[in-house]
């Protein structure tokens, strides 16, 4: 796309990020995390944040070359280190009502050639250190949002057969379209989209299903839903009272499975790109909510390390419904990035549940969430189980079945 | 200079920064702060740090466009904000023996067109928030070092009459030469240089002067030295036992003035570039250690705001001797950056003193330092009073005068 068009859509993406995504409040501080190569978007977001009356905007920029230097030259002990002081500080900032914007666009394959044990150790150390801050996000204490930037490294992975410039242009086009900033009024487009998602989640909440049953090729899975689960999608209101869109884009409605009530087997319908490693053809079997067997044709080692992270990493924290006709699914692009790929298909997530996916969830304690069947873990990893061949039934509290999806679409 | 030469000297600068500057210990974590445009050096420093056995390297990259966005679009209240959580975290990291590397190269004129009151408010908020962490640096709790990178914005200010590429090449040449990385063995060059600086500080310590008397055009200044003051220069040993070079380059030997015993008047011999504002032709008068009158032909407003920062900002925290023949002085370049300009001339610093410039200073409490005449402040701002026309006498405890400098050179 022409540079001027790219710049104009990036302007709109920044405005959408602040006004729709995080919906920054006057006087509120903001932390922005981003790959350093996303600087053109970071700068626009800082400007939009200040225009919206931000207190202070603090940017934390990370660089993939610096991250790789540890794997290339690092002392073995360094892989158990994490910046506790920084994450503790971020947690304090959130506790003080600082909003959070994450810009993603990492190279999905960055660590694919590194020793999986080192990758897993580094991830575990990082997750442990970040957990107190992450709980403020998963507990929806503050308004937060994730958006993306078309980095060169990411574009190369998504469009390996294109010249670099073309690959970046294609990824930018896909990002801008999915984020609804390819129109003159993204704010209005998001208002309409939020209304549509709200209709679906309202219908699901009225039905108050005890479980969902997924069936399709390689899949026969019953996902019991948590007691007091709540279907959410699109904009939602954080504990600090701010209504924000946590993901831009988003096409899903989602809720909380019961950590002990998942039975059967399921096959992933797309590869999972996790922390730089591609995991393909995942198939798992659940008993009493727990994954008791797991295979993958590629990345099985990483998958098993992921499942062994902690007590909660073999249980589900989220189930989400996305029609096969969703624009991201129809683009046919595998993004190797959860923010996009989870919006292309129905999915489930291993690990931590979201407080906002319970009725009155943001006022529940962690013990109350656990008592209702909400899962707890250091991880939250989505993987795709939806396709044009998937049927979903809702199972009511009285056992009656209601069609929810047929052949990948709302029934 | 050719790109390959630039890359080779940058490699050596990174190696020198880790091995001579911060002298990172095996297993020690490192925080690197830098302008985002210094990324080529940041990446090399991360690699060198890991080669030296670093624990974890954490980089904090700041961007000038983001900083300017606050001035262009920011709510007035935002100028009293600072990232307390981040600075508190840095202080904790230092308390946990994390080493610190600062890469400087900011545009010295970045904020020169902004409202000085807003600049001063933002600086004050930042200094207040950073103070606990800064005390760990000024108290020499850990090994730390400052080096520089030839950014385009800085080069443009230093060489305004050159094309951009030439300006950057000239600044790079000056930085690499002053940092002694334009030789094949920078480590050996630094060993020799440290020995030379040590000879000078040893002679001054043996003399144990009560005061120094500076005389020259517009200057007749007696700087009483703190009780138990210690002359330092070049490498020094932090409280954590690591011997490092805090400044690369460095040409000075320095000690601690007595906060109550400075008398007379002094004229700056170079402009002072402070937080984006140029202050020219500073002239001040001291009574009982305190600046009671201050003028400047440009930036007087900023100077007065600086002096009004806190109780200690009108008193001296450092006096340093640099011969007029120092390589940086002889380059004839005004760098608009303290790391360089302070090494071109004798100078004094307003504000906070350094514990390492007391005998056994790193084991003194803050109260003990204050009792010996050490000054305390949120600021530490060096300004140049040396030239080829300055004479300095040392005044012994018995009142006898000893020539120290004549016409800007060691007597």
Interface residues (C-beta under 8 A of the other chain):
Chain A: X26 X27 X29 X36 X39 X42 X43 X46 X47 X49 X50 X51 X53 X54 X55 X56 X57 X58 X59 X60 X61 X62 X63 X65 X66 X69 X70 X72 X73 X74 X75 X77 X78 X81 X82 X83 X85 X86 X88 X89 X90 X92 X93 X96 X98
Chain B: X26 X27 X29 X36 X39 X42 X43 X46 X47 X49 X50 X51 X53 X54 X55 X56 X57 X58 X59 X60 X61 X62 X63 X65 X66 X69 X70 X72 X73 X74 X75 X77 X78 X81 X82 X83 X85 X86 X88 X89 X90 X92 X93 X96 X98
